[in-house]
Amino acid sequence: QVQLVESGGGLVQPGGSLRLSCAASASDYYVLGWFRQAPGKEREGVSSISSSGVMTYYANSVEGRFTISRDSAKNTVYLQMDDLKPEDTAVYYCAAGPPGASHYSFEFPYWGQGTQVTVSS
């Protein structure tokens, strides 16, 4: 079993930046990903990174603005969010899945509690 705890959310103005962190109880052999859920909208796979850190995925809506990374020594995954837009407002969830997982919710059996990101002027 894997336990995940997100942090780093908050209120930021459009064009600003935030860095989300997710501390995992174990991550060496897991794909780690970020999902988001906005009010009235479906859960969206935002980004993911393989256990090796070599393979990454980004949703089209965040490509070029967000960067995912992981620190194996700390069992932590990060999501650097730059040039934030109001449409990025959502609860962001960290998730862990087996090798081969990409960006679909059903691929990830372990989830964190979520952290709120609000982009507003």
Secondary structure, DSSP 8 states (H G I E B T S, - for coil): ---EEEE--EEE-TT--EEEEEEES--TT-EEEEEEE-TTS--EEEEEE-TTS--EEE-TTTTTTEEEEEEGGGTEEEEEE-S--GGG-EEEEEEEE-TT--S-GGG--EE---EEEEE--
